[in-house]
């Protein structure tokens, strides 16, 4: 449904005020930044027409609904969509400035090919011919598994779908991965091992019902500020309590009712201690667990993935409730306190909050538990707490895993753009391969039954030479990969060929042989899927700049050149609608039914499962979920309809501080920038707010080294070193023995220091814990 085009001539006072507000916002931005063109604002006049169209935000996984003001072929204004149930008209600082990311001076507008060490502009036809020829040449010489594609949770759903169909159904290789492996893989394996299906059982509406919010290692005030504002609103309305669990003091800590610091890796012991208290005080919801849960154990001492070609497969085993209770004896509060650094009093307090039958509890987490060498385990443990108390799958009782990218859920997890996944199910499942083969109209033998490389191993294979050709789209791994020097050097080796599709120059385009300029977001049509299972459509609103082409159509054009055109029998005009129709055939049942293309166009997002015209807000409960059987809970992802409670122990991090490297290093983000900063650093107001990275130090540690804010500090790990300015007692305050560095700054590459260990189950790497030495430079 197209939004009404508002003009100053409208007789409606409401419409006039909306136009005036947008004009004022743009004028204010222009006054602050007189030398910056704000999306063509210099041509905006009160008498011109301003057309508003709906879109999800381009940045994080919250999926805020935007209204984008268009004029003279440009995007010139942004406001929150009041019809969006996600943000209800509110945006964060990145959302309000999002359209400015379209218009950076160094926007990539022409294809570039590296010849004799220099970039040469070519036509898009020439560039696509070269990419297709190089892929064919590599396959002919080295085999189909010598080519790979690395995408992103910023891929639209159509992007990811055609990538999967091209690589797995066309070429016949499972060498397809996405950067969500670096941020959400542990969330996936947590869901799968506990419930048998991916993605949250609840939704953002849980916030409106919860009495207690427990944030596990998640700085929501900066990373998910719009959702955090909803938590604050509930505290005002309903006296809800916000508990911040973290390894450093953040803006979230300062806004919370109570902030509790734990030692790095100590969350494993803390979660078990909470379960111990719930069981030993008789606070277990016995009826719930007897009807709806079983108890499991897995392998222990499972390694860290530091060696190439690391292999691990967990082996679930049955245990009883009493076995689980006995397992927890090692995590009695006094014992657990020594491991996690949380006081016995606070452990008991947290257990009481979770167990109180009169309080609805929502747990929220993101990268803290996920980017963790035991990421799957800590996800399981948070679910254990909710399952033991029966606080799950009902309004306000919700363990909720947040996401960091606009379509990590919708594209990577639902479409299945990881080596082991298909648009429905896994490559190892014959039934799932047959379904894909039937829909794609390819022989089932074409789809390999064995996964190849997860992301870290894919870049190791590129370094070793097993992968010769890699096409990278919509992501910046030469900033975001851990142990970065190894993988950058691997990409630069003599016989490697790298193609990068992006919108701006980055350290990743620096290693490319071909750069394809991509159409950005509203320069093309697409869909994103956010954290709460909400699919959101956006139309093409403005023309792409120069020769920019959508990532979807880039893949289709290369596929046609390689002889796979029959897999993509669509036109530029209809391909998004036709892709959606084909893709949704993978999800036709009540467990994952999707809305139609026409409905998505008309509404600000629709949650799946979408059955008989109705969204499913809470899964696994018959009162709310049409797929659930019986009259209450049904965890139908597991064959017996029961959720799994796992006995997962504390195990140390792969690298801990010692005499030589005595500090913990944690990395993360800031509110002003998004991921590697390639877009937000082109937005002047955001770049000026935080122009470079820094290292946060504890006040006492800094005093002992005679370091003040702004002084240069040298960090050294076993993998690299970096000099950057100090931040002492500013926005974040680490405890003694810890430092924190944001990773958005391509000029200060903190991931040259981080460790490429990963969770053996999810294969998601560790970004929150490694050992460094710190000195004044």
C-alpha positions in Angstrom: 0.0 0.0 0.0 1.6 3.3 -1.1 1.7 6.0 1.6 0.0 9.3 0.9 2.2 12.0 -0.6 2.0 14.9 1.9 2.2 18.5 0.6 2.1 21.9 2.3 -1.1 22.5 0.3 -3.0 19.8 2.2 -5.8 21.1 4.2 -5.3 18.6 6.9 -3.5 20.1 9.9 -2.1 16.7 10.8 -0.5 16.2 7.4 0.8 19.8 7.4 2.5 19.2 10.8 4.1 16.0 9.6 5.5 17.8 6.6 6.7 20.7 8.8 8.4 18.3 11.2 10.3 16.6 8.4 11.3 20.0 6.9 12.5 21.1 10.3 14.6 18.0 10.9 16.3 18.3 7.6 16.9 22.0 8.1 18.4 21.4 11.5 20.7 18.8 10.1 21.8 21.2 7.3 22.4 24.0 9.8 24.6 21.7 11.9 26.5 20.5 8.8 26.4 23.4 6.3 28.9 21.7 3.9 27.1 18.4 3.8 24.3 17.7 1.3 21.6 15.9 3.2 20.1 13.7 0.5 19.4 16.5 -1.8 18.0 18.8 0.8 19.3 21.9 -1.0 16.5 21.4 -3.5 13.8 20.9 -1.0 11.2 23.6 -0.8 8.0 23.8 1.2 5.9 23.9 -2.0 7.4 20.7 -3.5 5.8 17.3 -3.0 7.4 15.0 -0.4 6.4 11.4 -0.8 6.7 9.0 2.2 7.2 5.3 1.7 7.7 2.5 4.3 10.8 0.5 4.8 12.6 -1.4 7.6 15.7 0.3 8.9 19.0 -0.7 7.1 20.9 -1.3 10.3 20.4 -3.6 13.2 18.2 -6.7 13.8 15.5 -4.9 15.7 13.8 -4.1 12.4 12.4 -0.6 13.2 9.8 0.6 10.7 10.8 3.8 8.9 9.0 6.3 6.7 11.4 7.7 4.1 10.7 11.1 2.6 11.4 11.2 -1.2 11.8 14.2 -3.4 13.4 14.9 -6.8 14.6 11.3 -7.0 16.4 11.3 -3.7 15.8 10.1 -0.1 15.8 13.4 1.9 14.1 12.6 5.2 13.5 9.8 7.7 11.0 9.4 10.5 9.8 6.4 12.5 6.7 4.7 11.2 3.9 5.0 13.8 2.2 2.0 12.3 5.1 -0.3 13.0 4.6 -2.5 16.1 8.3 -2.7 16.4 9.3 0.9 17.2 5.9 2.7 17.2 7.3 5.8 15.5 10.6 5.9 17.4 14.1 5.6 15.9 17.7 5.6 17.2 20.3 8.0 16.1 21.5 5.6 13.3 17.9 5.1 12.0 17.2 8.8 11.8 20.3 9.4 9.8 20.2 6.2 7.7 19.5 7.7 4.3 22.6 9.8 4.5 24.6 6.5 4.1 23.4 6.5 0.5 25.3 9.6 -0.5 28.9 9.4 0.6 31.4 11.1 -1.7 33.3 7.8 -2.2 30.3 5.7 -3.1 31.2 2.9 -5.5 29.4 3.6 -8.7 31.5 1.8 -11.4 32.9 -1.8 -11.5 36.6 -1.9 -11.0 39.1 -4.6 -12.1 42.6 -4.8 -10.8 45.2 -4.9 -13.6 48.9 -4.8 -13.0 48.2 -3.7 -9.4 46.0 -0.8 -10.4 42.2 -0.3 -10.5 40.7 0.1 -13.9 37.0 1.1 -14.5 35.1 -1.3 -16.7 31.5 -1.8 -17.6 29.2 -3.9 -15.6 28.9 -6.4 -18.5 32.7 -6.7 -18.7 33.0 -7.2 -14.9 30.2 -9.9 -14.7 31.8 -11.7 -17.7 35.1 -11.8 -15.9 33.5 -13.1 -12.6 31.7 -15.8 -14.5 34.7 -16.8 -16.5 36.9 -16.9 -13.5 34.5 -19.1 -11.6 34.2 -21.5 -14.5 38.0 -21.6 -15.0 38.5 -22.3 -11.2 35.9 -25.1 -11.2 37.3 -26.7 -14.4 40.9 -26.6 -12.9 40.3 -27.3 -9.2 36.8 -28.6 -8.8 33.5 -27.1 -7.6 34.6 -26.9 -4.0 37.4 -24.5 -4.9 34.9 -21.7 -5.3 33.0 -20.1 -2.4 30.5 -17.4 -1.6 30.5 -15.4 1.6 27.4 -13.3 2.3 25.8 -11.6 5.1 22.9 -11.0 7.5 22.5 -7.8 5.5 21.6 -9.8 2.4 17.9 -9.4 1.6 15.9 -12.5 1.6 16.0 -12.7 -2.3 19.7 -12.1 -2.2 20.3 -15.1 0.1 17.8 -17.3 -1.7 19.4 -16.9 -5.2 22.8 -17.4 -3.6 21.7 -20.7 -2.1 20.1 -21.8 -5.3 23.1 -20.8 -7.4 25.7 -22.4 -5.2 23.9 -25.6 -4.0 21.5 -26.2 -6.8 23.5 -24.8 -9.7 27.2 -25.3 -9.1 26.6 -28.1 -6.6 28.8 -27.0 -3.7 28.0 -26.3 -0.1 30.7 -23.6 0.0 28.2 -20.9 1.1 28.5 -19.1 4.3 27.5 -15.7 5.8 28.8 -13.4 8.5 25.9 -14.3 10.8 28.1 -17.3 11.6 30.2 -14.7 13.5 27.2 -13.4 15.5 24.2 -15.7 15.6 25.3 -19.3 15.1 25.3 -20.0 18.8 21.8 -18.7 19.1 20.7 -21.1 16.3 22.4 -24.2 17.9 21.0 -23.1 21.3 17.5 -23.1 19.8 18.0 -26.3 17.9 19.5 -28.3 20.8 16.9 -27.1 23.3 13.8 -27.0 21.1 14.5 -28.6 17.7 13.6 -25.5 15.8 15.3 -22.1 15.3 14.2 -18.6 16.3 12.4 -17.2 19.3 9.2 -18.5 20.7 8.2 -15.0 21.8 8.2 -11.5 20.4 8.7 -7.9 21.3 5.2 -7.7 22.7 6.6 -9.8 25.7 8.1 -6.5 26.8 4.6 -5.1 27.4 3.8 -8.0 29.8 7.1 -8.7 31.7 7.7 -7.7 35.3 11.5 -8.5 35.2 14.0 -8.1 32.4 17.4 -9.9 32.9 20.0 -8.8 30.3 22.7 -11.4 29.9 25.9 -9.7 28.6 23.9 -7.3 26.4 24.4 -3.5 26.4 20.9 -2.9 25.1 21.0 0.9 25.7 23.6 1.2 22.9 23.1 -1.9 20.8 19.3 -2.1 20.7 18.3 1.4 22.0 14.7 1.4 20.7 13.9 -1.8 22.4 15.7 -0.6 25.6 13.4 2.5 25.5 10.5 0.1 25.6 11.9 -1.6 28.7 12.3 1.8 30.4 8.8 2.7 29.4 7.5 -0.5 31.1 9.4 0.4 34.2 7.5 3.7 34.4 4.2 2.1 33.6 4.4 -1.2 35.4 7.3 -0.9 37.9 9.2 -3.5 35.9 12.7 -4.3 37.1 15.8 -4.2 34.8 18.8 -6.4 35.8 22.0 -5.9 33.9 24.5 -8.8 33.9 27.7 -7.9 32.3 31.5 -8.0 32.4 31.8 -4.1 32.4 29.8 -1.1 33.5 27.9 0.4 30.5 25.2 2.8 29.8 22.8 -0.1 30.3 24.2 -0.7 33.7 23.6 2.9 34.7 20.0 2.8 33.6 19.3 -0.6 35.2 17.7 -1.1 38.6 20.6 -3.4 39.5 23.9 -4.1 37.7 25.8 -7.3 38.5 29.3 -7.8 37.1 30.6 -11.4 36.4 34.0 -12.6 35.4 34.6 -13.3 31.7 33.3 -16.9 31.0 31.6 -16.9 34.4 28.1 -16.7 32.9 28.3 -20.5 32.6 28.7 -21.0 36.4 26.2 -18.2 37.2 23.4 -19.8 35.1 24.0 -23.2 36.7 24.0 -21.6 40.2 20.6 -20.0 39.5 19.3 -23.5 38.5 20.8 -25.0 41.7 18.9 -22.4 43.8 15.6 -23.0 41.9 15.8 -26.8 42.4 17.2 -26.8 46.0 14.6 -24.3 47.2 11.7 -26.3 45.8 10.9 -23.6 43.2 10.7 -25.9 40.2 7.5 -26.0 38.2 7.2 -29.7 38.7 4.0 -30.2 36.6 5.5 -28.3 33.7 8.8 -30.2 33.5 7.2 -33.6 34.0 4.8 -33.0 31.1 7.0 -30.9 28.8 10.7 -31.5 29.4 13.4 -34.2 29.4 17.0 -33.9 30.7 20.1 -34.4 28.6 23.9 -34.3 28.9 26.5 -33.9 26.1 30.3 -34.3 25.7 32.6 -32.2 27.9 36.1 -30.9 27.4 35.2 -30.3 23.8 38.0 -28.1 22.6 38.2 -24.7 21.1 38.6 -25.1 17.3 42.0 -23.4 17.2 43.6 -26.0 14.9 42.8 -26.3 11.2 40.2 -28.9 10.2 38.9 -29.2 13.7 36.0 -31.6 14.0 33.4 -32.1 16.7 30.0 -33.8 17.0 28.1 -33.7 20.3 26.4 -36.9 21.6 23.3 -36.2 23.6 22.6 -38.7 26.4 19.6 -39.2 28.6 19.7 -38.3 32.3 17.1 -37.9 35.0 16.0 -35.0 37.0 18.0 -36.3 39.9 21.1 -36.7 37.7 20.7 -33.0 36.7 20.2 -32.0 40.4 23.4 -33.9 41.4 25.3 -32.3 38.5 24.4 -28.9 39.9 26.0 -29.6 43.2 29.3 -28.3 41.8 27.5 -24.9 41.3 26.1 -24.3 44.8 26.2 -20.5 45.2 29.4 -20.4 47.3 31.3 -22.6 44.7 29.8 -20.8 41.7 30.7 -17.4 43.2 34.4 -18.3 43.1 34.0 -19.1 39.3 31.8 -16.2 38.2 32.7 -13.4 40.6 29.0 -12.8 41.5 28.2 -12.7 45.3 26.2 -15.5 46.9 23.6 -12.8 47.8 23.2 -11.7 44.2 23.0 -15.3 42.9 20.1 -16.0 45.4 18.4 -12.7 44.4 18.5 -13.6 40.7 17.1 -17.1 41.4 14.3 -15.6 43.4 13.3 -13.3 40.6 13.2 -16.1 38.0 11.3 -18.4 40.4 8.7 -15.9 41.8 5.3 -17.3 40.5 3.9 -13.8 40.6 6.5 -12.3 38.2 6.8 -12.7 34.5 10.4 -12.8 33.4 12.0 -11.9 30.1 15.7 -12.8 29.5 17.4 -10.9 26.6 20.9 -11.5 25.2 22.9 -11.0 22.0 26.7 -11.1 21.4 27.8 -11.7 25.0 26.5 -15.3 25.2 26.8 -15.9 21.4 30.4 -14.9 20.6 31.6 -17.4 23.2 33.6 -20.6 22.9 30.7 -22.2 24.9 28.0 -20.2 23.2 25.7 -23.1 22.6 26.0 -24.1 26.2 25.2 -20.7 27.7 22.2 -20.4 25.4 21.0 -23.8 26.6 21.5 -22.7 30.2 19.4 -19.6 29.9 16.6 -21.8 28.5 17.1 -24.2 31.4 16.2 -21.4 33.8 13.0 -20.6 32.0 12.1 -24.3 31.5 12.6 -25.2 35.2 10.2 -22.4 36.2 7.8 -22.9 33.3 8.2 -19.3 32.2 8.2 -19.7 28.5 5.9 -19.3 25.4 3.4 -17.1 27.2 3.1 -13.3 27.1 5.8 -11.8 29.2 7.6 -15.1 29.9 10.3 -15.2 27.3 13.9 -16.1 26.8 14.7 -13.8 23.8 17.8 -13.9 21.7 18.3 -10.6 19.9 20.1 -10.2 16.6 22.6 -7.6 15.3 21.9 -7.5 11.5 18.7 -6.5 9.6 18.2 -10.0 8.1 20.4 -12.4 10.0 17.2 -14.2 10.9 15.2 -13.7 7.7 18.0 -14.5 5.3 20.8 -16.5 6.9 18.7 -18.6 9.3 15.4 -18.9 7.4 16.7 -19.0 3.9 19.7 -21.2 5.0 22.8 -19.5 3.7 25.2 -21.5 5.7 27.1 -24.6 4.5 24.9 -27.1 6.3 21.5 -25.5 5.6 18.9 -25.4 2.9 15.8 -23.1 2.6 14.1 -25.8 4.6 16.2 -28.1 6.8 19.7 -29.3 6.3 21.9 -30.8 3.4 22.5 -33.9 5.5 18.8 -34.8 5.5 17.7 -36.6 2.3 14.1 -35.5 2.7 15.2 -31.8 2.8 17.4 -32.3 -0.2 14.6 -33.9 -2.2 12.3 -31.0 -1.4 14.9 -28.4 -2.5 15.6 -30.5 -5.7 11.9 -30.6 -6.5 11.3 -26.9 -6.0 14.6 -25.9 -7.8 14.0 -28.5 -10.6 17.4 -30.0 -10.3 18.5 -33.6 -9.8 18.7 -34.4 -6.0 22.3 -35.6 -6.6 23.2 -32.1 -7.6 22.9 -30.9 -3.9 25.8 -32.3 -1.9 24.9 -34.2 1.2 27.9 -33.1 3.2 28.6 -29.6 4.6 32.0 -28.2 3.7 33.5 -25.2 5.5 32.0 -23.0 8.2 33.2 -19.4 8.1 36.4 -19.6 10.1 37.4 -22.8 8.3 36.4 -21.3 5.0 38.9 -18.5 5.4 41.4 -21.0 6.6 40.8 -23.0 3.5 41.3 -19.8 1.4 44.6 -19.4 3.2 45.6 -23.0 2.7 44.7 -22.9 -1.0 41.8 -25.3 -1.0 39.6 -22.4 -2.0 40.9 -20.4 -4.9 37.9 -18.1 -5.7 35.7 -16.3 -3.2 32.8 -13.9 -3.9 32.1 -11.7 -0.9 28.8 -9.7 -0.8 27.5 -7.1 1.7 30.1 -7.7 4.4 33.6 -6.6 5.4 35.5 -9.7 6.7 38.9 -7.9 6.4 37.7 -5.9 9.4 35.4 -8.4 11.2 37.3 -11.7 11.1 39.2 -12.7 14.3 42.9 -13.3 14.1 42.6 -11.0 11.1 46.2 -11.0 9.8 46.1 -14.6 8.9 43.0 -14.3 6.8 44.0 -11.0 5.1 47.3 -12.5 4.1 45.5 -15.6 2.8 43.2 -13.6 0.6 46.3 -11.8 -0.9 48.1 -14.9 -1.9 49.2 -15.1 -5.5 46.7 -17.6 -7.0 43.6 -16.4 -5.1 40.8 -14.5 -6.9 38.5 -12.3 -4.8 35.3 -10.6 -5.9 33.7 -8.1 -3.6 30.2 -6.6 -4.0 29.8 -3.5 -1.8 28.7 0.1 -1.7 31.9 1.8 -0.4 35.7 1.1 -0.4 36.7 -1.0 2.6 39.7 -3.1 3.7 37.9 -6.0 2.0 37.7 -4.2 -1.4 41.4 -3.6 -0.9 42.1 -7.3 -1.3 39.7 -7.8 -4.2 40.5 -8.5 -7.9 37.0 -7.3 -9.0 34.8 -4.8 -7.2 31.1 -4.8 -8.1 29.2 -1.7 -7.1 25.9 -2.7 -5.3 22.6 -1.1 -5.3 21.9 -0.2 -1.6 18.7 -1.0 0.3 15.9 1.3 -1.1 17.7 1.6 -4.5 16.3 -1.9 -5.1 13.3 -4.0 -3.8 13.7 -6.6 -1.1 12.7 -8.1 2.2 14.4 -8.3 5.6 13.5 -10.6 8.5 14.0 -9.3 12.0 14.6 -10.8 15.5 10.9 -11.5 16.2 10.2 -13.5 13.1 8.8 -10.4 11.3 9.3 -10.2 7.6 9.3 -6.6 6.2 9.1 -5.6 2.5 10.6 -2.5 1.0 10.1 -1.3 -2.5 12.6 0.3 -4.9 12.2 4.0 -4.1 15.1 5.7 -5.9 17.3 4.7 -8.9 20.7 3.0 -8.2 23.7 5.3 -8.6 26.0 4.8 -11.6 26.1 1.2 -12.7 25.2 -0.2 -9.3 23.2 -3.4 -9.4 21.4 -5.3 -6.7 23.3 -8.3 -5.2 20.4 -10.5 -6.3 20.7 -9.5 -9.9 24.5 -9.7 -9.9 24.2 -13.4 -8.9 21.5 -14.1 -11.5 23.6 -12.5 -14.2 26.7 -14.5 -13.3 24.6 -17.7 -13.1 23.2 -17.1 -16.6 26.7 -16.7 -17.9 27.7 -20.0 -16.4 24.8 -21.9 -17.9 22.4 -21.9 -15.0 19.9 -19.4 -16.4 17.1 -22.0 -16.3 17.2 -21.8 -12.5 16.4 -18.1 -12.6 13.6 -17.6 -15.3 12.6 -14.2 -14.1 12.8 -10.6 -15.4 14.2 -7.6 -13.6 10.7 -6.3 -13.2 9.2 -9.4 -11.5 12.1 -11.3 -10.0 11.5 -10.3 -6.4 7.8 -11.3 -6.4 8.6 -14.6 -8.2 11.5 -15.4 -5.8 9.2 -14.8 -2.8 6.6 -17.1 -4.3 9.1 -19.9 -4.9 10.9 -19.5 -1.6 7.7 -19.6 0.5 7.0 -23.1 -1.0 9.6 -24.3 1.5 7.5 -23.0 4.4 3.9 -23.9 3.6 2.9 -25.6 6.9 1.6 -24.1 10.2 5.0 -24.2 11.8 6.5 -21.6 9.4 3.9 -20.4 6.9 4.8 -17.0 5.4 2.6 -14.1 4.3 2.0 -13.4 0.7 3.9 -10.9 -1.3 0.9 -8.6 -1.6 0.3 -8.7 2.1 3.9 -7.8 2.9 3.7 -4.9 0.5 0.7 -3.5 2.3 1.8 -3.8 5.9 4.8 -2.8 8.1 5.9 -6.4 8.5 4.2 -9.7 9.3 5.3 -12.3 11.8 5.5 -16.0 10.9 4.0 -18.5 11.3 1.2 -16.7 9.5 -1.8 -19.0 9.3 -5.3 -18.1 8.1 -4.5 -14.4 8.0 -3.2 -14.4 11.6 0.3 -13.9 13.0 1.7 -16.2 15.6 3.2 -14.2 18.4 4.0 -17.0 20.8 5.1 -20.5 19.6 4.8 -23.8 21.3 1.6 -23.1 23.1 -1.8 -24.2 21.7 -3.5 -21.1 22.9 -1.4 -19.0 20.5 0.2 -21.3 18.0 -1.8 -23.2 15.4 1.0 -25.7 15.0 0.8 -26.8 18.6 -1.2 -29.9 19.5 -3.1 -30.4 22.7 -4.4 -27.6 25.0 -1.1 -26.1 26.3 2.6 -26.5 25.6 3.9 -28.5 22.7 7.6 -28.2 21.8 6.9 -29.7 18.4 10.5 -29.2 17.2 11.4 -32.3 19.1 9.9 -35.7 18.1 8.2 -36.2 21.5 7.1 -32.6 21.8 9.3 -32.0 24.8 12.0 -29.4 25.4 15.5 -30.5 26.4 17.1 -29.3 29.7 20.9 -29.7 29.3 23.6 -30.3 31.9 26.3 -28.0 30.6 29.3 -27.4 32.9 31.6 -24.5 33.4 34.8 -24.8 31.2 37.5 -22.0 31.0 38.1 -19.8 28.1 40.8 -21.0 25.6 43.1 -18.1 26.6 43.1 -16.5 30.0 45.3 -13.7 31.5 48.7 -14.7 32.8 51.9 -13.0 33.8 52.9 -12.2 30.2 49.4 -11.1 29.0 47.6 -10.1 32.3 44.5 -8.3 30.9 41.2 -9.5 29.4 40.3 -7.9 26.1 36.6 -7.6 25.1 35.4 -6.1 21.8 32.0 -4.7 20.8 30.1 -1.8 19.4 28.9 1.8 20.2 25.5 3.3 19.6 26.8 5.7 16.9 28.3 3.1 14.6 27.1 -0.1 13.1 29.4 -3.1 12.7 32.6 -2.3 10.8 31.5 1.4 10.2 31.6 1.3 6.4 28.2 3.1 6.3 27.9 5.0 9.5 31.4 6.5 9.2 30.1 8.1 6.0 27.3 9.8 8.0 29.0 13.1 9.1 27.1 13.6 12.3 27.8 10.0 13.5 31.4 10.1 12.4 32.0 13.4 14.2 30.4 12.0 17.4 32.8 9.1 17.5 35.5 9.6 14.9 37.8 6.7 16.0 38.1 3.7 18.1 39.6 3.8 21.6 40.5 1.5 24.5 38.5 1.7 27.8 40.6 1.2 30.9 39.7 0.8 34.5 40.3 4.0 36.5 42.7 2.3 38.9 44.6 0.4 36.2 45.0 3.6 34.2 46.3 5.5 37.3 48.8 2.8 38.0 50.2 3.2 34.5 49.9 7.0 34.5 47.4 6.9 31.6 44.8 9.6 31.1 42.0 9.9 28.5 43.5 10.6 25.1 46.9 9.1 25.9 48.2 6.5 23.5 48.0 3.0 24.8 49.6 -0.1 23.3 47.8 -3.4 23.4 49.6 -6.6 22.5 48.2 -10.2 22.2 49.8 -13.4 20.9 48.5 -12.5 17.4 49.2 -8.8 17.0 49.5 -5.3 18.5 47.7 -2.0 18.3 48.2 1.6 19.5 45.0 3.6 20.2 43.8 6.4 22.5 42.7 5.7 26.0 39.2 6.3 27.4 39.1 6.4 31.2 35.9 6.8 33.1 33.9 7.8 30.1 30.9 5.8 28.6 32.1 2.4 29.6 34.1 1.3 32.7 35.7 -2.1 32.8 36.7 -3.7 36.1 40.3 -4.0 37.0 42.2 -6.3 34.7 40.0 -5.8 31.7 40.0 -3.5 28.6 37.3 -2.9 26.0 37.7 -1.8 22.3 35.0 -1.2 19.7 35.7 -2.7 16.3 34.1 -0.2 13.9 37.3 1.6 13.0 39.1 0.2 9.9 42.1 2.4 10.8 42.5 0.6 14.2 41.9 -3.0 13.5 41.4 -4.6 16.9 40.6 -8.0 15.3 44.3 -8.3 14.5 44.5 -9.1 18.2 41.5 -11.4 18.8 41.6 -15.1 18.9 40.0 -17.4 16.2 38.8 -20.0 18.7 35.1 -20.9 18.3 32.2 -22.9 19.9 32.7 -26.5 18.7 28.9 -26.9 18.3 28.0 -23.6 16.5 31.4 -22.8 15.0 30.9 -19.2 16.1 34.1 -17.5 17.1 35.0 -15.8 20.4 35.3 -12.0 20.3 34.7 -11.2 24.0 37.7 -12.9 25.7 41.4 -13.1 24.9 44.5 -12.1 26.8 46.6 -9.0 26.2 49.2 -6.8 27.8 48.6 -3.1 28.2 51.2 -0.3 28.4 51.4 3.4 27.8 52.8 3.9 24.3 
